[in-house]
Amino acid sequence: MNSLSLQLSEVEELVLEILEHCDIASLVAASHGNQQFRRLARSVLSTCLVHALKPSIPDFLLLQFFTLLDHTESAIVGSTILKTVTPHCTWETGNLNIVAPLYAFSLWEDFFTMHRFIASIDDTFGHLQNNTHQAGVWYHDESKHTKKIIVVESADDSVFLPILSSPLSSQMNIITSSHLYCLYPTLTADGISVNSFSGLPHSFNTVPVVLSDTRLEVVKNQGLQFYANGERPDKACGVECPKIEWALKGYRNVGIFHWGGYRLMKETTMDPISAYQCSFLWSLGRECCNQFCPRSILNV
């Protein structure tokens, strides 16, 4: 029995080593296999996330950081999560971006003040975007070479609202204390970013967002291939991609939508569907809710 256990342990270590070099789409596919693969995939992503956080959060604060992330129901977004879901990439992360629900911003202020992070007053409000309420910028005072930490407060009690308003598909990745959502894993895995049809929740856009030169430079530095017309011309979405409602901001005609998902909370109509009427369902470690996935609970 001990010999068998040792063999299984060696196999698990080998699988873990392989997964460490997988892209996000492969990790998702592996996590849909069985409970052991889901546990290993979570382990890989946890390791990648801690590594991506090192330029911004000292090691001794990581536990308190994740505790606050959980308590406030906040989420990590931006280049940190993009680095986490593409463990094979070689570029360095930029600033650490955090989205907090409405009324949770003050708790992050208290946290950074208590641990002697320095607030950057000059560019505090330069990072606001659609559907955000306020923002703050800090860096750790032990070294001015650490990355900045940018916290934006959602205009709603959900952290997903600013994500739905993101101008790029590559920004539509989000990780909380317990779940990771990658809205376009195939685009992300292929190193592709497209501009979205973002806007206010009740607006109806038919033209993709035009990106600034600064934003395009960021995409270039991340080694991503950018397509400006809101879709990738080299590959069709395929049968895995359910029909995307044109009224749902950021999701139109882009990518393979087989992980980060949503459920419409009202009957299908021609009326615009508000971001407030969506609830996100899929995450690593849970069975897939995509009706096209073999592991879908909708097909049971």
C-alpha positions in Angstrom: 0.0 0.0 0.0 2.8 2.4 0.9 4.5 1.7 -2.5 1.2 2.4 -4.3 0.7 5.7 -2.3 4.3 6.7 -3.3 3.6 6.0 -6.9 0.4 8.0 -6.8 2.3 10.9 -5.1 4.9 10.8 -7.8 2.3 10.9 -10.6 0.6 13.8 -8.9 3.8 15.7 -8.7 4.4 15.1 -12.4 0.9 16.3 -13.3 1.4 19.4 -11.1 4.7 20.1 -12.9 2.9 19.8 -16.2 0.0 22.1 -15.1 2.5 24.7 -14.0 3.3 25.3 -17.7 -0.2 25.2 -19.0 -2.2 28.2 -20.2 -5.6 29.1 -18.6 -7.7 27.3 -21.1 -5.8 24.1 -20.4 -6.1 24.6 -16.7 -9.8 25.0 -17.0 -10.1 21.9 -19.1 -8.1 20.0 -16.5 -10.2 21.3 -13.7 -13.3 19.8 -15.4 -11.8 16.4 -15.2 -12.2 15.3 -11.6 -11.7 16.5 -8.0 -8.0 15.8 -7.9 -7.4 17.8 -11.1 -9.4 20.7 -9.7 -7.3 20.7 -6.5 -4.1 20.7 -8.5 -5.3 23.5 -10.8 -6.2 25.6 -7.8 -2.8 24.9 -6.4 -1.1 26.1 -9.6 -3.2 29.3 -9.7 -2.6 30.0 -6.0 1.2 29.7 -6.5 1.1 32.0 -9.6 -1.0 34.6 -7.8 1.3 34.8 -4.8 4.2 35.2 -7.1 2.5 37.9 -9.1 1.6 39.8 -5.8 5.3 39.9 -4.6 6.2 43.2 -6.2 3.3 44.9 -4.4 2.6 43.1 -1.1 5.3 42.0 1.3 5.3 38.3 2.3 4.4 39.0 5.9 1.2 40.8 4.9 -0.1 38.3 2.4 -2.4 36.5 4.9 -3.9 39.7 6.1 -4.3 40.9 2.6 -6.3 37.8 1.5 -8.3 38.0 4.7 -9.4 41.6 3.8 -10.0 40.6 0.2 -12.4 37.9 1.6 -14.0 40.1 4.2 -14.7 43.0 1.8 -15.7 40.7 -1.1 -13.2 42.6 -3.2 -11.3 41.3 -6.3 -7.9 41.5 -7.9 -7.9 42.6 -11.6 -5.5 44.0 -14.2 -2.0 42.8 -15.0 -1.6 40.8 -11.7 -4.5 38.5 -12.6 -3.5 38.4 -16.2 0.0 37.2 -15.1 -1.7 34.6 -12.9 -3.8 33.1 -15.6 -0.9 33.0 -18.1 1.9 31.4 -16.0 3.9 30.7 -19.1 4.3 34.4 -20.0 7.6 36.2 -19.3 6.6 39.9 -18.9 6.5 41.6 -15.5 3.3 42.7 -13.8 2.3 46.3 -13.6 0.5 47.9 -10.8 -1.7 45.9 -8.5 -5.4 46.7 -9.2 -8.2 46.0 -6.7 -11.9 46.5 -7.2 -13.9 46.9 -4.0 -17.7 46.9 -3.7 -19.5 50.1 -2.8 -18.8 51.2 0.8 -15.7 48.9 1.2 -13.2 51.5 0.1 -12.6 52.8 3.6 -11.5 49.4 4.9 -8.7 49.3 2.3 -7.7 52.8 3.3 -7.4 51.7 6.9 -5.4 48.6 6.0 -2.8 50.5 4.0 -2.6 53.3 6.6 -2.1 50.8 9.4 0.7 49.0 7.6 2.5 52.3 6.6 1.8 52.3 2.9 2.2 55.7 1.4 -0.8 57.3 -0.3 -0.2 58.9 -3.7 -2.5 61.9 -3.7 -1.5 63.3 -7.1 -3.0 60.6 -9.3 -5.7 59.2 -7.1 -8.5 60.0 -9.4 -6.7 59.3 -12.7 -7.7 55.7 -12.6 -11.5 56.0 -12.4 -13.4 54.3 -15.2 -17.1 53.6 -16.0 -19.2 52.4 -13.1 -16.6 53.3 -10.4 -17.2 55.6 -7.4 -13.7 56.6 -6.2 -10.1 55.5 -6.3 -7.0 55.5 -4.2 -3.3 54.8 -4.9 -0.7 53.5 -2.5 2.8 51.9 -2.5 4.7 50.2 0.2 7.1 52.6 2.1 10.0 50.2 2.4 11.0 50.8 -1.2 9.8 53.4 -3.6 10.5 50.9 -6.4 7.5 48.7 -5.4 4.6 48.7 -7.7 1.6 51.0 -7.0 -1.6 49.5 -5.5 -4.7 51.0 -7.1 -8.0 50.5 -5.3 -11.2 51.5 -7.1 -14.6 51.4 -5.5 -17.5 50.0 -7.6 -20.5 52.2 -8.1 -22.5 49.1 -7.1 -22.3 46.5 -4.4 -20.9 44.1 -7.0 -17.3 44.1 -8.2 -18.3 42.9 -11.6 -19.8 46.1 -12.8 -16.5 47.9 -13.5 -15.2 44.7 -15.1 -18.1 44.6 -17.5 -17.2 48.2 -18.4 -13.6 47.3 -19.2 -12.4 48.4 -22.7 -10.4 45.2 -23.3 -11.2 41.5 -23.2 -7.8 41.0 -21.5 -9.0 43.0 -18.5 -12.0 40.8 -18.0 -10.3 38.5 -15.7 -11.0 38.6 -11.9 -9.9 36.7 -8.8 -11.5 36.9 -5.4 -10.4 35.2 -2.2 -12.0 31.9 -3.4 -12.9 32.1 -7.1 -11.3 33.0 -10.4 -13.3 34.1 -13.4 -11.7 34.3 -16.8 -14.3 35.6 -19.2 -12.4 34.8 -22.3 -9.9 32.0 -21.5 -9.2 31.1 -25.2 -8.4 34.7 -26.1 -6.3 35.0 -23.0 -4.5 31.7 -23.7 -3.8 32.7 -27.3 -2.3 36.0 -26.2 -5.1 38.0 -27.9 -7.0 41.1 -26.7 -9.9 42.8 -28.4 -11.7 46.0 -27.5 -15.1 45.6 -26.0 -18.5 47.2 -26.5 -18.5 48.6 -22.9 -20.7 51.3 -21.6 -23.3 52.2 -19.0 -25.5 49.3 -17.9 -28.6 50.5 -19.7 -26.9 51.8 -22.8 -26.7 50.0 -26.2 -23.5 50.3 -28.1 -22.9 48.9 -31.6 -19.4 50.2 -32.0 -16.3 48.9 -30.1 -14.5 51.2 -27.7 -11.7 53.2 -29.2 -8.5 52.8 -27.1 -6.1 55.6 -26.2 -2.5 55.5 -27.3 -1.5 54.9 -23.6 -3.8 51.9 -23.3 -2.5 50.5 -26.6 1.1 50.8 -25.3 0.2 48.8 -22.2 -1.3 46.0 -24.4 1.8 46.0 -26.5 4.1 45.8 -23.5 2.1 42.8 -22.2 2.9 41.0 -25.5 -0.7 40.7 -26.5 -2.0 40.7 -30.1 -4.7 43.4 -30.3 -7.6 43.5 -32.7 -9.5 46.8 -32.8 -12.9 45.8 -34.3 -14.1 43.8 -31.3 -13.5 40.3 -32.7 -10.7 38.0 -33.6 -10.5 37.5 -37.4 -8.4 34.3 -37.3 -10.8 31.9 -35.6 -14.5 31.5 -35.1 -15.9 31.2 -31.6 -17.2 27.7 -32.2 -20.0 25.8 -30.7 -18.7 26.3 -27.2 -19.6 30.0 -27.3 -23.3 30.6 -26.5 -25.1 33.4 -28.2 -24.1 36.6 -26.6 -26.8 39.2 -26.0 -25.9 42.4 -27.7 -27.2 44.4 -24.8 -24.8 42.9 -22.4 -21.7 45.1 -22.3 -18.4 43.7 -23.3 -19.5 40.2 -24.4 -20.5 40.7 -28.0 -19.0 38.3 -30.6 -15.8 37.7 -28.7 -13.9 34.6 -27.7 -14.9 31.3 -26.3 -17.1 31.8 -23.2 -16.7 28.5 -21.4 -15.6 29.5 -17.9 -16.6 32.9 -16.5 -20.3 32.9 -17.2 -23.6 34.5 -16.4 -27.2 33.6 -16.1 -29.8 36.1 -17.5 -32.3 36.9 -14.8 -35.2 37.8 -17.0 -36.9 36.5 -20.1 -35.1 36.9 -23.4 -36.4 40.0 -25.1 -35.2 42.7 -27.5 -34.8 45.1 -24.6 -31.3 46.0 -23.3 -30.3 43.6 -20.5 -28.8 45.4 -17.5 -25.5 44.3 -15.9 -27.5 44.4 -12.7 -29.6 41.5 -14.0 -26.7 39.1 -14.4 -25.3 36.7 -11.8 -21.9 35.0 -12.3 -22.0 31.3 -11.8 -18.8 29.5 -13.1 -15.6 29.3 -11.1 -12.7 27.0 -10.6 -13.6 24.1 -8.3 -17.3 24.1 -9.2 -19.0 22.1 -11.9 -19.4 24.1 -15.1 -22.7 25.8 -15.8 -22.1 26.2 -19.5 -24.8 24.1 -21.2 -22.3 23.1 -24.0 -19.7 21.7 -21.5 -19.8 17.9 -21.0 -19.6 18.5 -17.2 -22.4 21.0 -17.2 -24.9 20.6 -14.3 -27.5 21.9 -16.7 -27.2 18.6 -18.7 -27.5 16.3 -15.7 
